Amino acid sequence: MTTRSATLRRFWAQHGPRARDIVFIVVALLSALAETLARRDEGALVWVPVLVVGLAGAAALWWRRPHPVAVTAIGVVVFAITQVPVTVAVGLFSLAIRRRDRVL
């Protein structure tokens, strides 16, 4: 094993989980933005709650590892309001990985 590949492997072992979290957050933000832009034609200020709730759902993904139940619950609310499934999907994925009890 070369020194460079060992260094890269150590870097991803240390920073990989948070890098994946950031990717999930960016995808959730882009999905919320796309849904907001799609709803701008519906009428005055209909898009504001979609944007605010979508941003809150994307921010909640930062805590998906220590609090998967809370993030999944937030994701259900976000999906009910915005019809953006990213937060609930990532929350359910995290819940399936982290919990093996009745909550799942």
Order of alpha helices (4+ residues) and beta strands (2+ residues): alpha-alpha-alpha-alpha
